[in-house]
Amino acid sequence: MSITEGNLEVGDTGKVLDTTVVEQSDNTQAHREAVVVTDAENLSARANVKSVLRGGTGYGAQVRDVESISHLESISDTLDKLLTEQRTTNALLKGILQ
């Protein structure tokens, strides 16, 4: 199976539809309509769909507000607290094992 970029004419409008051409194992070709998520003012700012699992079998799209990072601050605080607790636990375990 091979995948290439393609397009189809849209009636007699003179316009084309963006597609992905998939050649099957029996050499037949299928056009898949390409759906693209972009910034309306910056067309080169496209959203990617990537595998999110280590085995590469799960795919998904994620949308996030890059302007708002307040949730990152709370995550950072939580990680700091967990690290402090882990250090305390390690010190207690070290005392027990000696």
C-alpha angles and dihedrals in degrees: 000000000000130000126206137164116264146155141215128215113248104226112284094322094107088235129115134217116230110238144166114232114218118194110205126214089262089056095251115136128222127190116221116197110243115228113197129189111206142157106267091225098041112040093185089064097089127169114238129216110214138173108265098187125079093238090055093236101112123072130185145149123236127197120197138169104246092189093063115067100157090111089057090057092055090047090051091050091050092049090050090052092048091050091050091050091048091052090050091049091049091051091050092048091048090054092050094048095050 
